[in-house]
Amino acid sequence: MDINKRTILWIVFSVSLVILWNEWKISIGEPSMFSANTQQTAKAPATPAKTEALAAAAAAGVPTLPGAAVDPAAFKREVISITTDVIKVDIDTLGGQVKRLELLKFKGAGNPGWFGGCFGLFKWCQPDEGKQNEVLFDEGANHTYLAQSGLVGGPFPTHASGFTVQPGVRTIGDGKQVQLVMEAVEGGVKLTKTFTFKRGDYVIEVRHDVANVGAAPVTPQLYLQLTHDGNKPVGDSFFNSSFTGPTLYTPQDKYQKLTFEKIEKAAVEDEKKGNDNAMKGLHPATANGGWFAISQHFFVSAFVPPENAKRDIFTKKVGANLYAIGNVLPLPTLAPGATASMDSKLYSGPQIAHLLESVSPGLELVKDYGWLTIIAKPIFWVMEHIHSVLGNWGWTIIAFTILIKLAFFPLSAAGYRSMAKMKLVTPKMQAIRERYKGDPQKMNQATMELYKTEKINPLGGCLPILIQMPVFIALYWVLNASVEIRGAPWIGWITDLAQHDPWCILPVLYAISMYITTKLNPAPADPMQAKMMLFMPLAFSVMFFFFPSGLVLYWVVNNVLSIGQQWVITKKYAPAAK
């Protein structure tokens, strides 16, 4: 059988691109090309049972889920700003909701422009410099992202109620923490929210104290929710995208992704049927632990209720292109004068694994490496240790590339030896093709005899590539998912390794290195295949115009090292051709 190694290499590259494309689709919440549904969601029963408190509230005609806004015209609202060394937070007294959160240590991605590529010669194609700080929670004409809480089970304070602020310090000053306390009274219930901010911490501790100030017993329930529009964050481009949407974790069902599209579809279905079965089918209905979040590229905002506290999980459509995910947590029945309290955490910051791990079990999973997590995590661990020595992520990528090349040196050497031998026998193979061009069967037999005589494995050059491919794909997700690399410079024109090369220098170097590699390899006998192989460097380079420069840097260094290794091995076998 005549097996052309260049054809196999072309197949390997094509399959790799398909795998990368499929993983990218999954990462942004779209279904896999290989199955009907690869979303990491768990199906709940079609008609999950309500808690007794929710059922009682529903029977009394009281809304069981938050979201019904009231007219705030009579309330004089105020926005309170709290500033620490890592975040600046605006909390609205209308509802006591987190209305804006700015990350002081991270710059925004900026607008990628109408083209989104590099081509730095054309200023209007360049992305914004991103000098503004990254903003997570925010509310504007085209963007809504809020953290809200309140009570259900009666006409009690919600995120649409007016809160009064208790006197206190509003900036962190020289202390280690600062608290903001606000109160609202409705329906004979007083809700006190206490926000605690700590220096150097992205966690906001949120305490809810509920007091029955009326004359009859009440059974309120506390809800926590995150509201977000269905849009991607600013700066999220086609080739540098990631999942944006609700995520949650429960001890039973572990980490799950949802999408705004699925919530929208379920809402439409439930509206037609007059129930909420489709919405509940997106995720577990209840849990005794865990958290829920809104994830986006590099950042996450997560509410973490008390561990082991029973809660109902809900998702809902709040309005046009506006969705929410949250928990409803039961409180004990409160007699007149009785109180109850519940502490929770709100993390809003970067997807840095060790920070997330300290907040809640499983929260580090929002830093999503896909199905190659088992390889990607050790890769990033090694890179972190290299960076602790070098202090520059660009040089870290180069050093890591060298380590990977050394680790796979025996495999690569075997592949290049096979290629060198194939190149030597290319004239003999051409002669066989000419001799038996009218008889494919004899041509294949003669070719296999030649391989056997020359002790050549026609698959020898492909096997090393296949073995190394999972490492390459895992590294792609490491570079794409690690906020530590976002905004990190290398040298000169590379000021952000998570963004494309603004002057296209690395993609051009990659094209040159790929062209040299192609010329070092044995030429395919088929002229059409030969043209295709020469076209590949150009095709890959155009694609790399839009890829993160850190990833392109890895491939350029890898190709340069491969060229050197292949050239040495080819020269070693060159005398045998005489």
C-alpha positions in Angstrom: 0.0 0.0 0.0 1.4 3.3 -1.0 1.2 5.6 2.1 2.3 9.1 1.4 3.6 10.6 4.6 2.9 14.2 3.6 -0.8 13.3 3.1 -0.8 11.8 6.6 0.8 15.0 7.9 -1.9 17.1 6.1 -4.6 14.9 7.7 -3.0 15.4 11.2 -2.9 19.2 10.8 -6.5 19.2 9.5 -7.7 17.0 12.4 -5.9 19.2 14.8 -7.6 22.3 13.4 -11.0 20.5 13.7 -10.3 19.6 17.3 -9.3 23.1 18.2 -12.3 24.5 16.4 -14.6 22.1 18.3 -13.0 22.9 21.6 -13.4 26.6 20.9 -17.1 26.1 20.1 -17.6 24.2 23.4 -15.7 26.9 25.4 -18.1 29.6 24.2 -21.1 27.6 25.0 -22.0 26.2 21.6 -22.7 22.5 21.1 -20.0 20.2 20.0 -19.8 19.1 16.4 -19.5 15.5 17.5 -22.5 15.1 19.8 -25.9 16.5 20.3 -25.0 18.2 23.5 -21.6 18.5 25.2 -22.6 21.2 27.6 -21.4 20.4 31.1 -25.0 20.5 32.5 -26.9 18.0 34.6 -30.5 17.3 33.8 -32.9 17.7 36.7 -36.3 16.0 37.0 -38.9 17.6 34.7 -41.0 18.6 37.6 -38.8 19.1 40.7 -40.6 19.5 44.0 -40.7 22.9 45.6 -39.7 23.5 49.2 -42.5 23.8 51.7 -41.8 27.5 52.1 -41.8 28.2 48.4 -45.0 26.2 48.0 -46.7 28.1 50.8 -45.6 31.5 49.3 -46.9 30.4 45.9 -50.2 29.4 47.4 -50.5 32.8 49.1 -50.0 34.5 45.8 -46.6 35.9 46.7 -43.8 35.9 44.0 -41.5 32.9 44.7 -38.6 34.3 42.7 -37.2 37.8 42.7 -37.3 40.2 39.8 -40.5 42.2 40.1 -39.4 45.8 40.1 -41.2 48.6 41.8 -41.5 52.3 41.0 -38.5 54.0 42.7 -39.8 57.5 41.9 -40.5 58.3 45.6 -37.1 57.1 46.7 -34.0 59.3 46.7 -31.3 56.9 45.7 -27.6 57.2 46.4 -24.6 55.4 45.0 -21.9 54.5 47.7 -18.4 54.0 46.4 -16.0 51.7 48.3 -12.3 51.7 47.3 -9.7 49.1 48.3 -6.3 48.5 46.8 -7.7 46.0 44.3 -11.3 47.0 43.6 -13.6 50.0 43.4 -17.2 49.1 44.1 -20.4 51.2 43.6 -23.4 50.0 45.7 -26.8 51.5 44.9 -29.1 52.2 47.9 -32.0 51.3 45.5 -32.0 47.6 46.3 -28.6 47.5 48.0 -27.2 46.0 44.7 -23.6 46.0 43.5 -24.0 48.3 40.5 -20.4 48.6 39.4 -17.1 46.9 40.2 -13.8 48.0 38.8 -10.6 45.9 39.0 -7.8 48.3 39.8 -5.0 45.8 38.9 -6.3 44.8 35.5 -6.7 46.9 32.4 -9.6 46.5 30.0 -9.2 44.7 26.7 -10.4 47.6 24.6 -12.3 47.5 21.4 -10.8 45.1 18.8 -11.9 47.3 16.0 -13.8 46.5 12.9 -11.1 44.1 11.5 -9.8 42.7 14.8 -6.5 41.6 13.2 -3.0 42.9 13.5 -1.9 45.1 10.6 -0.5 47.8 12.9 0.3 50.0 9.9 -3.4 50.9 9.8 -4.2 52.7 13.0 -7.9 52.3 12.6 -7.5 48.5 12.6 -5.6 48.6 15.9 -7.4 47.7 19.2 -7.8 50.3 21.8 -4.8 50.6 24.2 -7.0 49.4 27.0 -5.8 52.0 29.5 -9.1 52.0 31.4 -9.4 49.5 34.3 -11.4 46.3 33.7 -15.0 46.7 34.8 -17.1 43.7 35.7 -20.4 44.8 37.3 -21.9 47.7 35.4 -25.2 49.1 34.2 -25.6 51.0 31.0 -27.7 51.3 27.8 -26.2 48.2 26.2 -24.8 46.3 29.2 -26.2 45.1 32.5 -24.2 43.1 35.0 -25.4 43.3 38.6 -25.2 41.4 42.0 -28.5 41.5 43.8 -30.1 40.1 46.9 -33.3 40.3 48.9 -36.2 38.4 50.4 -39.1 36.4 49.0 -42.1 34.7 50.7 -44.0 38.0 51.4 -44.0 41.7 50.7 -40.5 42.0 52.1 -37.4 44.1 51.0 -36.0 43.1 47.6 -33.3 44.4 45.2 -36.0 47.0 44.2 -36.5 48.4 47.7 -35.0 51.6 49.1 -32.2 51.1 51.6 -30.8 53.6 54.0 -27.1 53.7 54.7 -25.8 53.6 58.3 -23.0 56.0 59.1 -19.5 54.6 58.6 -16.2 54.8 56.8 -16.5 54.5 53.0 -12.9 54.0 52.0 -10.5 51.5 53.3 -7.9 54.0 54.6 -5.1 52.5 56.7 -7.3 49.7 58.2 -7.4 46.1 57.0 -11.1 46.2 56.2 -14.2 48.4 55.9 -17.9 47.8 56.3 -20.9 49.3 54.6 -24.3 48.7 56.4 -27.7 49.5 54.9 -31.2 48.7 56.0 -34.7 48.5 54.5 -38.1 47.7 56.2 -41.1 46.4 54.3 -44.0 44.1 55.3 -43.0 44.1 59.0 -39.5 42.7 58.2 -36.2 44.6 58.4 -33.4 43.5 56.1 -29.9 44.6 57.0 -27.1 44.1 54.5 -23.5 44.4 55.6 -20.8 44.5 53.0 -17.3 43.8 54.3 -14.3 44.7 52.1 -10.7 43.6 52.9 -7.4 44.9 51.7 -5.9 42.8 48.8 -9.0 40.6 48.6 -11.5 40.2 45.7 -14.0 38.7 48.1 -16.8 40.9 49.4 -18.4 39.3 52.5 -22.2 39.9 52.4 -24.1 39.4 55.6 -27.9 39.5 55.6 -29.7 40.0 59.0 -33.4 39.6 58.9 -35.6 40.8 61.8 -39.3 40.5 62.3 -40.4 43.9 63.4 -44.1 43.2 62.9 -46.8 41.6 65.0 -47.2 38.2 63.2 -44.8 35.3 62.5 -43.1 35.4 59.0 -41.2 32.9 57.0 -39.0 34.8 54.6 -36.4 33.4 52.3 -33.2 35.0 51.2 -32.3 35.1 47.5 -28.9 35.9 45.9 -28.7 36.4 42.2 -26.4 37.6 39.4 -28.1 39.4 36.5 -26.3 39.7 33.1 -27.3 40.6 29.5 -26.8 38.1 26.8 -23.8 39.9 25.2 -20.1 39.1 25.0 -17.7 41.4 26.9 -16.0 44.3 25.1 -12.8 43.1 23.4 -14.0 39.5 22.9 -13.0 38.7 19.4 -13.7 35.7 17.1 -10.2 34.3 17.4 -9.7 35.2 21.1 -12.9 34.2 22.6 -14.1 32.2 25.6 -17.2 31.1 27.3 -19.5 33.9 28.7 -22.5 32.8 30.7 -23.8 31.3 33.9 -21.9 28.5 35.7 -22.6 26.7 38.9 -21.2 24.0 41.1 -23.0 21.6 43.4 -21.4 18.7 45.5 -23.6 16.2 43.6 -23.4 17.4 40.0 -20.0 19.2 40.2 -19.2 22.0 37.7 -21.7 22.9 35.0 -22.0 25.5 32.3 -25.2 27.1 31.1 -25.8 29.5 28.2 -27.9 32.6 27.8 -29.3 31.0 24.6 -30.5 27.9 26.5 -32.2 30.1 29.2 -33.9 32.1 26.5 -35.1 29.0 24.7 -36.4 27.5 28.0 -38.2 30.8 28.9 -40.0 30.8 25.5 -41.0 27.1 26.0 -42.2 27.7 29.6 -44.2 30.8 28.5 -46.0 28.7 25.9 -46.8 25.9 28.4 -47.5 28.1 31.4 -44.9 26.4 33.7 -41.2 26.5 34.5 -40.3 22.8 33.8 -38.0 23.6 30.9 -36.1 26.2 32.9 -35.6 23.8 35.8 -34.5 21.1 33.4 -31.4 23.1 32.6 -29.8 22.4 36.0 -30.4 20.7 39.4 -33.3 22.2 41.3 -31.8 22.0 44.8 -28.4 21.5 46.5 -26.8 21.5 49.9 -23.7 23.4 48.9 -21.8 24.9 46.1 -21.9 28.3 44.3 -23.2 30.0 41.2 -21.4 32.5 38.9 -21.2 34.5 35.7 -18.0 33.5 33.9 -16.3 35.3 31.1 -12.8 35.4 29.5 -10.2 35.7 32.3 -12.7 36.9 35.0 -15.6 35.6 37.1 -18.2 36.8 39.6 -19.5 34.2 42.0 -21.9 34.1 44.9 -21.0 31.5 47.5 -23.8 30.9 50.1 -23.0 29.2 53.4 -21.5 25.7 53.0 -24.0 22.9 53.6 -27.0 25.3 53.5 -29.9 24.0 51.6 -30.9 26.1 48.6 -33.1 26.1 45.5 -31.3 26.9 42.3 -33.0 29.1 39.7 -32.4 30.6 36.3 -34.8 33.0 34.7 -35.2 35.6 31.9 -35.5 39.0 33.6 -36.2 41.0 30.4 -35.3 41.4 26.8 -31.8 40.0 26.5 -31.4 40.0 30.2 -31.0 36.8 32.4 -30.3 35.8 36.0 -29.0 32.9 37.9 -29.4 32.6 41.7 -30.2 30.7 44.8 -33.1 30.9 47.2 -32.1 30.0 50.8 -34.7 29.2 53.4 -34.7 31.0 56.8 -36.4 29.8 60.0 -39.9 31.0 60.8 -39.4 34.3 62.7 -41.7 35.2 65.6 -42.3 38.9 66.4 -38.9 40.3 67.5 -36.9 37.3 66.3 -33.9 37.6 64.0 -31.9 35.4 61.6 -28.6 35.9 59.9 -26.9 34.4 56.9 -23.3 35.0 55.7 -22.2 34.6 52.0 -19.3 35.6 49.8 -19.2 37.5 46.5 -16.0 36.9 44.6 -15.5 39.2 41.6 -12.1 39.2 40.1 -9.5 37.3 38.0 -9.6 33.6 37.3 -6.4 32.9 39.3 -6.5 29.3 40.5 -5.1 29.7 44.0 -7.4 32.7 44.7 -10.4 30.8 43.5 -9.5 27.6 45.5 -9.4 29.6 48.7 -12.9 30.9 48.2 -14.9 27.7 47.7 -14.3 24.1 46.5 -14.6 23.8 42.7 -14.5 27.5 42.0 -11.1 27.1 40.3 -12.9 25.1 37.6 -14.1 28.3 36.0 -10.6 28.5 34.6 -11.6 26.1 31.9 -9.0 24.1 30.1 -11.5 21.9 28.3 -11.1 18.1 28.1 -7.3 18.4 28.3 -7.3 19.8 31.9 -5.3 16.8 33.1 -2.4 17.9 30.8 -3.0 21.7 31.0 -2.8 22.0 34.7 0.7 20.5 35.0 1.8 22.7 32.0 0.7 25.9 33.8 2.2 24.7 37.1 5.6 24.3 35.3 5.2 27.7 33.6 4.4 29.4 36.9 7.6 28.1 38.4 9.7 29.2 35.4 8.1 32.6 35.6 9.0 32.9 39.2 12.6 32.7 38.1 12.5 34.7 34.8 9.9 37.3 35.7 8.7 37.6 32.1 6.0 35.5 30.5 7.5 35.9 27.0 10.8 34.4 28.1 8.8 31.9 30.2 7.1 30.6 27.0 10.4 30.4 25.2 12.0 28.5 28.1 9.0 26.2 28.4 9.1 25.5 24.6 12.8 24.4 25.0 11.8 22.1 27.9 9.0 20.5 25.8 11.4 20.1 22.9 13.9 18.4 25.1 11.2 16.1 26.6 10.1 15.0 23.2 13.6 15.0 21.7 13.8 11.2 21.2 10.4 11.1 19.5 11.3 14.1 17.3 14.7 12.6 16.4 13.0 9.4 15.3 10.6 11.2 13.2 13.3 13.4 11.5 15.5 10.3 10.9 12.5 8.8 9.1 12.0 11.9 7.1 15.7 12.1 6.2 15.6 8.5 4.9 12.5 9.2 3.0 14.2 12.1 1.3 17.1 10.0 0.3 14.9 7.4 -1.4 12.7 9.9 -3.1 14.4 9.4 -6.5 13.8 5.7 -6.2 10.2 6.2 -5.4 9.8 8.6 -8.3 11.3 5.9 -10.6 8.8 3.3 -9.2 5.9 5.6 -9.9 7.1 6.2 -13.4 7.6 2.5 -14.0 4.2 1.4 -12.7 2.1 4.4 -13.3 -0.4 2.3 -15.1 -0.6 -0.4 -12.5 -1.4 1.0 -9.0 -1.3 -2.4 -7.3 2.3 -3.2 -8.5 3.3 0.4 -7.7 2.2 -0.1 -4.1 3.9 -3.5 -3.8 7.2 -2.1 -5.2 6.9 0.9 -2.8 6.4 -1.3 0.2 9.4 -3.5 -0.8 11.5 -0.3 -1.1 10.4 0.7 2.5 11.3 -2.8 3.7 14.7 -2.8 1.9 15.7 0.6 3.2 14.2 -0.1 6.7 11.9 2.9 6.5 8.7 3.3 8.5 6.4 5.4 6.4 4.5 6.5 9.5 7.7 7.3 11.5 7.4 11.0 11.0 3.7 11.1 11.9 3.7 9.2 15.1 5.7 11.8 17.1 3.4 14.6 15.9 0.3 12.6 17.0 1.8 11.9 20.4 2.8 15.6 20.9 -0.5 17.0 19.6 -2.4 16.8 23.0 0.4 18.8 24.6 0.1 21.5 21.9 -3.6 21.7 22.2 -3.4 21.9 26.0 -0.9 24.7 25.8 -3.2 26.6 23.5 -5.9 26.5 26.2 -3.4 27.4 28.9 -2.3 30.5 27.0 -5.9 31.3 26.1 -7.3 30.9 29.6 -4.6 32.3 31.9 -5.3 35.8 33.1 -1.7 35.9 34.4 -0.6 36.2 30.7 -3.2 38.8 29.9 -1.5 42.2 29.6 1.9 40.7 30.1 4.6 42.2 27.8 7.5 40.3 26.2 9.9 42.7 24.4 9.5 45.7 22.1 6.3 45.6 20.2 4.7 42.7 22.1 3.0 44.5 25.0 0.2 41.9 25.6 0.9 38.2 25.0 -2.8 37.5 25.2 -3.5 39.7 22.2 -2.5 39.3 18.6 0.8 40.6 17.4 0.1 44.3 16.5 2.7 44.4 13.7 2.4 40.8 12.4 6.1 40.1 12.9 5.6 36.8 14.7 3.0 35.4 12.1 5.4 36.3 9.3 8.3 34.6 11.2 6.1 31.6 11.6 5.3 31.5 7.9 9.0 31.7 7.1 9.8 28.9 9.5 7.0 26.7 8.1 8.3 27.3 4.6 11.8 26.2 5.6 10.4 23.1 7.4 8.4 22.2 4.3 11.5 22.5 2.1 13.5 20.3 4.5 10.9 17.5 4.3 10.8 15.1 1.4 8.7 16.5 -1.4 5.4 14.7 -2.2 5.3 12.8 -5.5 1.9 14.3 -6.3 2.4 17.8 -7.7 -1.0 18.8 -6.3 0.0 17.7 -2.8 3.3 19.6 -3.2 1.5 22.8 -4.0 -0.8 22.2 -1.1 2.1 21.8 1.3 3.6 25.0 0.1 0.3 26.8 0.6 0.0 25.5 4.2 2.5 28.0 5.8 0.5 30.9 4.2 -2.8 29.5 5.4 -1.6 29.0 9.0 0.1 32.4 9.1 -3.1 34.2 8.1 -4.9 32.4 10.9 -2.1 33.2 13.4 -2.6 36.9 12.6 -5.6 36.7 15.0 -4.2 34.3 17.6 -2.7 35.4 20.9 0.9 36.4 20.3 2.0 34.2 23.2 0.8 31.1 21.3 2.4 32.3 18.0 5.6 32.9 19.9 5.5 29.3 21.1 5.1 28.0 17.6 7.8 30.2 16.1 10.3 29.0 18.8 9.2 25.4 18.4 9.6 25.6 14.6 13.1 27.2 14.9 14.2 24.4 17.2 12.7 21.8 14.9 14.5 23.2 11.9 17.8 23.1 13.7 17.2 19.5 14.9 16.0 18.4 11.5 18.8 20.1 9.6 21.4 18.3 11.8 19.8 14.9 11.3 19.4 15.5 7.6 23.1 16.4 7.3 24.0 13.3 9.1 22.2 11.1 6.6 23.3 13.2 3.6 26.6 11.2 2.8 24.5 8.0 2.4 23.0 9.5 -0.7 26.3 9.4 -2.6 
